[in-house]
Amino acid sequence: MLPDAMTVNVAGKRFARLRGRVGLLFVGTLSVIAGMTDAIGFMVTGDFVSFMSGNTTRLAVSIDQSNAALALHISMLIAAFVIGNALGVMAARFSRRRAWPLLLAIGVLLCLCGVSGEGAAPFLLAVISMGMINAVVEEVNGLPIGLTYVTGALSRFGRGLGRWCLGERRNGWRVQLIPWAGMLGGAIVGGLLAQAFGIKAMVVSGLSTLILAAVSAAIPRSWQLRFMPR
């Protein structure tokens, strides 16, 4: 390999590592916000904001118990989350796959939820926002990332651990703990905020998202194109 080509190759690897570190820091921060929001919603209302596996189980139990009102309520939550994911992808596409416009919309929705007080309609805004947040980062350096569903992250980590025990040395499986740890830390903070401020704590999640929107504007667009869904 020619010296110039070797220099370009080394620089490219360093560039990719830096992009990966920024992406994982971005993912960790988003996971903290998601965990905070989910904990606030759960402690105030008893409903999951982003944990749709839990809501699906609750839906099945409510159907088994012939509780039509609860089944309808949980169905609305699941539908709002799905709609939020769809809106997130659409917003990402219309913003030419820039993160800050999407984060701005999410932050506004969370703030509206917090200032509107308790009730089904304001809470749906938080659920929609958590659906939308999944469109902010989909992968980092080719590694799939989940923000609001850490079951997948733990599963990928566990499978990677199994391969490592078998002697395989694949890269990337350890980073799956980042969204899980972020979700856990955020949920702890969110629980404390919910005890102190109730549903108004959603404003903290919203303001945190707005701050992240401003920070994300500094991330090179070429990097964001690799993070966001196509």
C-alpha positions in Angstrom: 0.0 0.0 0.0 1.3 3.5 -0.9 2.2 5.8 2.0 -0.6 8.3 1.1 -3.1 5.5 0.9 -2.0 4.2 4.3 -2.4 7.7 5.8 -5.9 8.0 4.4 -6.8 4.6 5.8 -5.5 5.5 9.3 -7.3 8.8 9.2 -10.5 7.1 8.1 -10.4 4.7 11.0 -9.8 7.5 13.5 -12.7 9.4 11.9 -15.0 6.4 12.2 -14.0 5.9 15.9 -14.8 9.5 16.6 -18.1 9.3 14.8 -18.9 6.2 16.8 -18.1 7.7 20.1 -20.2 10.8 19.4 -23.0 8.5 18.2 -22.9 6.4 21.4 -22.9 9.5 23.6 -25.9 10.8 21.6 -27.6 7.4 22.1 -26.8 7.4 25.8 -28.3 10.9 26.3 -31.4 10.0 24.3 -31.9 6.9 26.4 -31.6 8.9 29.6 -34.4 11.1 28.3 -36.5 8.1 27.3 -36.0 6.4 30.7 -36.9 9.6 32.5 -40.0 10.1 30.5 -41.1 6.5 30.9 -40.6 6.6 34.7 -42.5 9.9 35.1 -45.4 8.5 33.1 -45.5 5.2 34.9 -45.4 6.7 38.4 -48.0 9.4 37.7 -50.5 7.3 35.7 -49.5 3.7 36.0 -49.1 3.5 32.2 -45.9 2.9 30.2 -45.0 5.7 27.9 -42.5 3.8 25.8 -42.5 0.2 27.0 -45.0 -1.3 24.6 -44.2 -4.9 25.5 -45.5 -4.2 28.9 -48.6 -2.4 27.5 -49.2 -5.3 25.2 -49.2 -7.7 28.1 -51.5 -5.4 30.0 -53.8 -5.2 27.0 -54.1 -9.0 26.9 -54.8 -9.2 30.6 -57.5 -6.5 30.3 -59.1 -8.5 27.5 -59.0 -11.7 29.6 -60.7 -9.8 32.5 -63.3 -8.4 30.1 -62.2 -4.8 31.1 -63.2 -3.1 27.9 -62.5 0.4 29.2 -58.9 -0.5 30.1 -58.4 -2.4 26.9 -59.5 0.6 24.9 -57.2 2.9 26.9 -54.1 0.7 26.4 -55.0 0.2 22.7 -54.9 4.0 22.4 -51.5 4.1 24.0 -50.1 1.5 21.6 -51.6 3.2 18.6 -50.2 6.5 19.7 -46.7 5.0 20.0 -47.0 3.5 16.5 -48.2 6.8 15.1 -45.3 8.5 16.8 -42.8 6.2 15.1 -44.4 6.9 11.7 -44.3 10.6 12.4 -40.7 10.4 13.5 -39.6 8.8 10.2 -41.7 11.3 8.2 -40.2 14.3 10.1 -36.7 12.9 9.7 -37.3 12.6 5.9 -38.8 16.1 5.6 -35.9 17.6 7.6 -33.5 15.9 5.2 -32.4 13.6 8.1 -31.3 16.2 10.5 -31.8 15.4 14.2 -32.5 18.8 15.6 -35.9 19.5 14.0 -37.2 16.1 15.2 -35.8 16.7 18.7 -37.4 20.1 18.8 -40.8 18.6 18.0 -40.3 16.0 20.7 -39.2 18.5 23.3 -42.3 20.7 22.6 -44.7 17.7 22.9 -43.2 16.7 26.3 -43.4 20.3 27.6 -47.0 20.5 26.5 -47.7 17.3 28.3 -46.1 18.7 31.5 -47.9 22.0 31.5 -51.3 20.6 30.5 -51.7 18.5 33.7 -52.9 15.0 34.1 -55.3 13.5 31.7 -55.5 11.1 28.8 -54.9 13.6 26.0 -51.8 15.2 27.4 -50.3 11.8 28.2 -50.8 10.7 24.6 -48.5 13.6 23.6 -45.7 11.9 25.7 -46.4 8.5 24.1 -46.3 10.0 20.6 -43.0 11.8 21.5 -41.4 8.5 22.6 -42.4 6.9 19.4 -40.8 9.8 17.5 -37.6 9.6 19.4 -36.8 6.2 17.9 -36.3 7.9 14.6 -33.4 10.1 15.9 -30.8 7.3 16.0 -31.3 3.9 14.4 -27.7 2.7 14.1 -24.1 3.8 15.0 -21.3 2.6 12.7 -23.5 -0.1 11.4 -24.6 -1.4 14.8 -28.4 -1.4 15.4 -29.5 0.7 18.4 -32.8 0.7 20.2 -33.7 3.8 22.3 -36.9 3.0 24.1 -36.9 -0.9 23.9 -33.9 -2.1 25.8 -35.0 -5.7 25.7 -33.5 -5.9 22.2 -30.3 -4.3 23.5 -30.0 -6.8 26.4 -30.7 -9.6 24.0 -28.0 -8.5 21.6 -25.6 -8.1 24.5 -26.4 -11.6 25.8 -25.9 -13.2 22.4 -22.6 -11.3 22.0 -21.5 -12.6 25.4 -22.4 -16.1 24.4 -20.3 -15.8 21.3 -17.4 -14.3 23.3 -17.5 -17.3 25.7 -17.3 -19.5 22.6 -14.1 -17.8 21.5 -15.6 -15.5 18.9 -14.3 -12.0 18.9 -16.9 -9.9 17.2 -17.0 -6.2 17.9 -20.0 -4.1 19.0 -21.9 -6.2 21.4 -20.7 -4.4 24.5 -22.1 -1.1 23.4 -25.6 -2.5 23.7 -25.3 -1.8 27.4 -25.2 1.9 26.7 -28.9 2.4 25.9 -29.8 0.0 28.8 -27.7 2.0 31.3 -29.0 5.3 30.0 -32.6 4.1 30.3 -31.9 2.8 33.9 -30.2 6.0 35.0 -32.9 8.2 33.4 -35.7 6.2 35.0 -34.1 6.7 38.4 -34.0 10.4 37.9 -37.5 10.4 36.4 -38.9 8.6 39.4 -37.4 11.1 41.8 -38.8 14.0 39.7 -42.2 12.4 39.5 -42.4 12.1 43.3 -41.5 15.8 43.6 -43.5 17.4 40.8 -45.9 14.8 39.4 -46.8 15.2 35.7 -45.1 18.6 35.6 -41.8 16.7 35.7 -42.4 16.0 32.0 -41.3 19.6 31.4 -37.8 18.6 32.6 -37.8 15.8 29.9 -39.0 18.3 27.4 -36.4 21.0 28.3 -33.6 18.3 28.3 -34.7 17.3 24.8 -34.7 20.9 23.6 -31.1 21.4 24.9 -30.1 18.2 23.1 -31.7 19.5 19.9 -29.4 22.6 20.1 -26.4 20.5 20.8 -27.2 18.0 18.0 -27.1 20.8 15.5 -23.3 20.8 15.9 -23.0 17.1 14.8 -21.8 16.9 11.2 -24.7 16.2 8.9 -22.7 13.4 7.2 -22.6 11.6 10.6 -26.4 12.2 11.2 -27.1 10.6 7.8 -25.4 7.4 9.2 -27.4 7.6 12.5 -30.9 8.2 11.3 -33.3 5.9 9.4 -33.1 6.0 5.6 
